[in-house]
């Protein structure tokens, strides 16, 4: 079986090609497709694929409360997902535009959506609730959480190699240009730093993270409109806003300017605060996992975070950390620390395969 996974962002689409052979899922190619017109971009991709895909799997940022598992993307489902655009205005339209282009390019394939919010539906109603009037909660103003495909993959990969940790209290820090953290127990999401939108929680490349809503009221009174605030919060804040130069943490680590180092320190400090909050949600923490572009590749950032978490029992094996080993804490450390590479595309395909098998057997 030939399978294409499309993990769409606002600037590029990460495409991965898989083959199912003898029950084994083999990755056999990957591409970054520029979003300069989705139909044209996917047409160019089609020319590079070894064959036409039988299954195309799409990452969809927001599934609301409706979609808790991989789902075939027919016209009715897509209409429902369009209704969620106001919940993720800078992500959901991009995802759905890619689906439309892919359905046009490969009309004979089965198209399946996998949702970043689905993993967090195991959280309690209390955990997902804001202290707002109950009517707003019923209208969907609640904590959804994101990066769920990454958390699903990483938690399963951790348990596969460290089965004794299955019932442990785990915090996974998905640190990249978009960043969040999640409390996981027994493979289930308990709490997450992201809430109603992908803006909340950690400092990100260009997103603000946690913010007093009174700031927005103040800016509105000063004359800012919704479009200006949206641009400020999503595109002009975070590491870029604080440093004044870039949202790339790699560059900021090498930048000796005070503003650059302040941006780095704010990122680290917020990570540690959120990890402690998630530990409180589980009433303890046994394991800290780093993943994502920063979490997997920036040993200096991991070291700063672990150092600040010494009071929780975190410690670092400096050599293991420098070499990006699987376990980067000493064996006797009270808080075990791991680096687990994520693979959202593989997770998407694994979630979608039962639907393909059901379609083939019907």
Secondary structure, DSSP 8 states (H G I E B T S, - for coil): -EEEEEEE-SSEEEEEEEEEETTEEEEEEEEEEE-S-HHHHHHHHHHHSSS--SEEEEEES--TTT-SS-EE--HHHHHHHHTTGGGSTTTHHHHHHHHHHHHHH-TTSEEEEEETTGGGGGS-HHHH--SS-HHHHHTT-S-----HHHHHHHHHHHHHH-GGGTTSEEEEEE-SSS-EEEEEETTEEEEES--SSTTSSS--SS---S--HHHHHHHHHTT--HHHHHHHHHHS-HHHHHHSS-S-HHHHHT--SHHHHHHHHHHHHHHHHHHHHHHHHHT--SEEEEEHHHHHH-HHHHHHHHHHTGGGTB---HHHHHTT-SB-S-TT-SBEEEE----HHHHHHHHHHHHHHHHHH-
